[in-house]
Amino acid sequence: MDRDKPINISLTSTNSHTVKISAGQGSFSIGLIGMDKKKFDVLVENGLPINWNSLDEFKTPAGGHWPRMFYYYGNDIGFIEWAKKRPIEDFNWYPSNTFSIDLSNVEIRNFSIKANENVIKLILDNKSIDKQFGLQSLYLSGNIENFEIVSNNANPFISIVPTTKKGKTDLLYKLPVLKSLDTITSLAITIEPLGQAFDCESLL
């Protein structure tokens, strides 16, 4: 891939997007039309399917897959099937619809997802545990109550960043019960400073 020239990507149709990627940039960001185009590499129409396979032709100078990291605002879940055969280091997803997705065989090393009002059901398995890019870390943010986790012996590192009340309040934030994760061995919880305090007893 020539970093000095714009490239055409058939993301939603033939040569639908033209982008110029800076040298050393390993990420690719996809936003929705209406968002600040300065913050994204491309913008797509809401509801249009994404041709994730169109990215297969792009490589790093060393011959590896490009992009290695994704930031995707949208509701096309075709990347799940695509990631079963195409390794991805980091995928950061910001959906607005309700979904149930199976991550059992994906080759996404670090998967981040934010749920607001939408309910997200995630199915985990340990089938990919021996693969270099099997799911190793899962990052959940937003309204944690809207996540449902179904786990079959999967044991990734979990990071939780809940949306909490701003300002001083006596009401503690309690982590919702995520029964399928009761065997995890690594957990990180991040609470916004100077805001709602965390109830550590909710970890028990």
C-alpha positions as CSV (number, residue, x, y, z in Angstrom):
1,M,0.0,0.0,0.0
2,D,1.5,3.3,-1.1
3,R,1.2,5.7,1.8
4,D,2.1,8.7,-0.4
5,K,-1.0,8.4,-2.6
6,P,-4.8,8.3,-1.9
7,I,-6.2,4.8,-2.1
8,N,-9.7,3.7,-3.2
9,I,-11.6,1.3,-0.9
10,S,-14.8,-0.4,-2.0
11,L,-16.3,-0.2,1.5
12,T,-20.0,0.2,0.5
13,S,-19.8,0.0,-3.3
14,T,-17.1,0.0,-5.9
15,N,-14.4,2.5,-5.0
16,S,-16.9,4.2,-2.7
17,H,-14.3,5.8,-0.5
18,T,-10.9,7.5,-1.2
19,V,-8.6,7.9,1.7
20,K,-5.0,8.9,2.4
21,I,-3.3,7.0,5.2
22,S,-0.3,8.6,6.9
23,A,2.9,6.6,7.3
24,G,2.9,4.6,10.5
25,Q,-0.9,4.7,10.9
26,G,-2.1,1.2,11.8
27,S,-5.7,2.1,12.6
28,F,-8.8,2.8,10.5
29,S,-11.9,4.7,11.8
30,I,-15.4,4.4,10.3
31,G,-18.0,6.9,11.4
32,L,-21.5,7.8,10.2
33,I,-22.4,10.6,7.9
34,G,-23.2,13.6,10.0
35,M,-20.4,13.0,12.4
36,D,-17.2,15.2,12.4
37,K,-15.3,14.0,9.4
38,K,-12.1,15.3,10.8
39,K,-12.3,12.5,13.5
40,F,-12.6,9.6,11.1
41,D,-10.9,8.2,8.0
42,V,-14.2,7.6,6.3
43,L,-17.9,8.2,6.9
44,V,-20.7,5.9,5.7
45,E,-24.4,6.2,5.4
46,N,-26.2,4.7,8.4
47,G,-27.7,1.4,7.5
48,L,-25.5,0.6,4.6
49,P,-23.7,-2.8,4.8
50,I,-20.0,-2.7,5.0
51,N,-17.9,-4.8,2.6
52,W,-15.2,-5.8,5.2
53,N,-13.5,-8.1,2.7
54,S,-12.6,-5.0,0.6
55,L,-9.8,-4.4,3.2
56,D,-8.1,-7.7,2.6
57,E,-5.9,-6.3,-0.2
58,F,-4.2,-3.8,2.0
59,K,-0.9,-4.7,3.8
60,T,1.7,-3.0,6.0
61,P,5.2,-2.4,4.6
62,A,6.2,-5.5,6.5
63,G,3.5,-7.6,4.8
64,G,1.1,-7.8,7.7
65,H,-2.6,-7.0,7.7
66,W,-3.7,-3.4,7.5
67,P,-5.5,-2.0,9.3
68,R,-4.5,-3.7,12.6
69,M,-6.9,-1.6,14.7
70,F,-10.5,-0.4,14.1
71,Y,-12.8,2.2,15.4
72,Y,-16.3,1.6,14.1
73,Y,-19.5,3.5,14.8
74,G,-22.3,1.6,13.2
75,N,-24.5,-1.5,13.2
76,D,-23.1,-3.7,10.5
77,I,-22.0,-6.9,12.2
78,G,-20.4,-8.5,9.1
79,F,-17.0,-7.9,10.8
80,I,-17.8,-10.8,13.1
81,E,-17.7,-13.4,10.3
82,W,-14.8,-11.5,8.7
83,A,-12.7,-11.7,11.9
84,K,-13.0,-15.4,12.0
85,K,-10.5,-15.6,9.2
86,R,-8.7,-12.3,9.4
87,P,-6.7,-11.5,12.6
88,I,-7.3,-8.1,14.2
89,E,-5.3,-6.6,17.1
90,D,-8.0,-4.2,18.4
91,F,-11.6,-3.6,17.4
92,N,-13.5,-0.8,19.1
93,W,-17.2,-0.9,18.3
94,Y,-19.9,1.7,19.1
95,P,-23.3,0.3,18.0
96,S,-26.7,1.9,18.5
97,N,-28.9,-1.2,17.9
98,T,-29.6,-4.2,20.0
99,F,-27.5,-7.3,19.1
100,S,-26.6,-10.8,20.0
101,I,-23.2,-11.8,18.7
102,D,-21.1,-14.9,19.0
103,L,-17.4,-14.2,19.6
104,S,-16.4,-17.9,20.0
105,N,-14.1,-18.1,16.9
106,V,-13.2,-14.5,16.2
107,E,-9.5,-13.6,15.8
108,I,-9.9,-10.3,17.6
109,R,-7.2,-10.0,20.3
110,N,-8.8,-7.0,22.1
111,F,-12.5,-6.3,21.6
112,S,-14.1,-3.1,23.0
113,I,-17.8,-2.4,22.9
114,K,-20.0,0.4,24.3
115,A,-23.7,-0.1,25.1
116,N,-25.9,2.9,25.9
117,E,-29.6,2.3,25.7
118,N,-29.2,-0.8,23.4
119,V,-28.9,-4.3,24.8
120,I,-25.9,-6.3,23.8
121,K,-25.6,-10.1,24.2
122,L,-22.1,-11.5,23.9
123,I,-21.5,-15.3,23.5
124,L,-18.0,-16.3,24.5
125,D,-16.1,-19.6,24.2
126,N,-12.6,-20.7,24.6
127,K,-12.2,-22.3,21.2
128,S,-9.7,-19.6,20.1
129,I,-7.7,-19.6,23.3
130,D,-4.6,-21.2,21.6
131,K,-4.6,-18.8,18.7
132,Q,-2.4,-15.8,18.7
133,F,-5.4,-13.5,18.0
134,G,-8.1,-15.4,19.9
135,L,-10.1,-13.1,22.2
136,Q,-7.8,-12.2,25.1
137,S,-9.3,-9.0,26.4
138,L,-12.9,-7.7,26.5
139,Y,-13.6,-4.1,27.3
140,L,-17.2,-3.1,28.2
141,S,-18.3,0.5,28.6
142,G,-21.5,2.5,28.9
143,N,-24.6,1.1,30.5
144,I,-23.2,-2.1,31.9
145,E,-26.7,-3.3,32.9
146,N,-27.4,-3.7,29.2
147,F,-24.8,-6.3,28.6
148,E,-25.6,-10.0,28.8
149,I,-22.7,-12.4,28.7
150,V,-23.0,-16.1,27.9
151,S,-19.6,-17.8,28.6
152,N,-18.6,-21.4,28.0
153,N,-15.3,-21.7,29.8
154,A,-14.0,-18.5,28.3
155,N,-11.7,-16.5,30.6
156,P,-10.6,-13.3,28.9
157,F,-9.3,-10.3,30.8
158,I,-12.3,-8.0,31.5
159,S,-12.2,-4.2,31.7
160,I,-15.4,-2.4,32.7
161,V,-15.9,1.3,32.4
162,P,-19.5,2.1,33.4
163,T,-21.3,5.4,32.8
164,T,-21.8,6.8,36.3
165,K,-23.6,9.9,37.7
166,K,-21.6,13.1,37.5
167,G,-20.9,15.2,40.5
168,K,-21.1,14.5,44.2
169,T,-23.7,11.9,45.3
170,D,-24.2,9.5,48.2
171,L,-25.5,6.8,45.9
172,L,-22.7,4.2,45.2
173,Y,-22.4,2.6,41.8
174,K,-23.1,-1.1,42.1
175,L,-21.7,-3.5,39.4
176,P,-24.6,-5.5,37.9
177,V,-24.5,-9.3,38.3
178,L,-22.7,-11.0,35.3
179,K,-23.1,-14.6,36.3
180,S,-21.2,-16.0,33.3
181,L,-18.1,-14.1,34.4
182,D,-17.9,-15.4,37.9
183,T,-14.8,-17.5,37.1
184,I,-12.7,-14.7,35.6
185,T,-9.3,-14.2,37.1
186,S,-8.5,-10.7,35.8
187,L,-10.8,-7.7,36.1
188,A,-10.3,-3.9,35.9
189,I,-12.9,-1.3,36.7
190,T,-12.5,2.3,35.9
191,I,-14.7,5.0,37.5
192,E,-14.7,8.6,36.5
193,P,-12.8,10.6,39.1
194,L,-14.7,13.1,41.3
195,G,-18.0,11.5,40.4
196,Q,-20.1,8.6,41.7
197,A,-18.1,6.3,44.0
198,F,-17.9,2.5,43.4
199,D,-19.4,0.0,45.8
200,C,-16.6,-2.6,46.1
201,E,-19.1,-5.0,47.8
202,S,-20.8,-5.5,44.5
203,L,-17.7,-7.5,43.4
204,L,-18.5,-10.2,45.9
